């Protein structure tokens, strides 16, 4: 008898989880349709990195001036 109750509760929980996922995805799709942007906001001014690079400033100096990592400078230059 106890095993059957656990099985039923498990099935109900699984069905509820699927309903939650469906509602979440619907909300996400609605937000995207309205133009909501997802994810973290950019923290590095890529235009400034490119401008400094065009002026002949090296990656290490750009990183120091903008207080970012050198690898971030390289990433901004390739994006």
C-alpha positions as CSV (number, residue, x, y, z in Angstrom):
1,X,0.0,0.0,0.0
2,X,2.8,2.5,0.9
3,X,4.6,1.9,-2.4
4,X,1.5,2.8,-4.4
5,X,1.1,6.1,-2.5
6,X,4.7,7.1,-3.2
7,X,4.2,6.2,-6.9
8,X,1.1,8.4,-7.2
9,X,2.7,11.3,-5.4
10,X,5.7,11.0,-7.7
11,X,3.5,11.1,-10.8
12,X,1.6,14.2,-9.4
13,X,4.9,16.0,-8.7
14,X,6.3,15.2,-12.1
15,X,3.1,16.5,-13.8
16,X,3.2,19.7,-11.7
17,X,6.9,20.2,-12.6
18,X,6.0,19.9,-16.3
19,X,3.2,22.5,-15.9
20,X,5.6,24.9,-14.2
21,X,8.1,24.5,-17.0
22,X,5.4,25.2,-19.6
23,X,4.2,28.4,-17.8
24,X,7.8,29.6,-17.4
25,X,8.6,29.0,-21.1
26,X,5.4,30.8,-22.2
27,X,6.3,33.8,-20.0
28,X,9.9,33.8,-21.5
29,X,8.5,33.7,-25.0
30,X,6.1,36.5,-24.3
31,X,8.9,38.7,-22.9
32,X,11.1,38.0,-25.9
33,X,8.3,39.0,-28.2
34,X,7.9,42.3,-26.4
35,X,11.7,42.9,-26.8
36,X,12.9,42.2,-23.3
37,X,16.6,41.4,-23.3
38,X,17.9,38.5,-21.3
39,X,21.3,38.0,-19.6
40,X,23.8,40.2,-17.9
41,X,24.3,43.8,-19.1
42,X,27.6,44.5,-20.9
43,X,30.2,46.0,-18.6
44,X,32.9,46.6,-21.1
45,X,32.8,49.5,-23.6
46,X,34.0,47.6,-26.7
47,X,34.0,50.8,-28.7
48,X,36.5,52.4,-26.3
49,X,38.7,49.3,-26.4
50,X,38.8,49.4,-30.2
51,X,39.4,53.2,-30.2
52,X,42.4,52.8,-27.9
53,X,43.7,49.9,-30.0
54,X,43.4,52.0,-33.2
55,X,45.5,54.7,-31.5
56,X,48.2,52.1,-31.0
57,X,47.8,51.4,-27.3
58,X,48.8,47.9,-26.3
59,X,46.4,45.4,-24.7
60,X,48.1,45.6,-21.3
61,X,47.8,49.4,-21.2
62,X,44.2,49.3,-22.4
63,X,43.4,46.8,-19.6
64,X,45.0,49.1,-17.0
65,X,43.2,52.2,-18.3
66,X,39.8,50.6,-18.3
67,X,40.4,48.5,-15.2
68,X,39.7,45.2,-17.0
69,X,41.6,42.0,-17.6
70,X,43.9,41.7,-20.6
71,X,42.0,38.7,-21.8
72,X,38.8,40.8,-21.7
73,X,40.6,43.3,-24.0
74,X,41.4,40.5,-26.5
75,X,37.8,39.2,-26.3
76,X,36.4,42.7,-27.0
77,X,38.7,43.1,-30.0
78,X,37.5,39.8,-31.6
79,X,33.7,40.3,-31.0
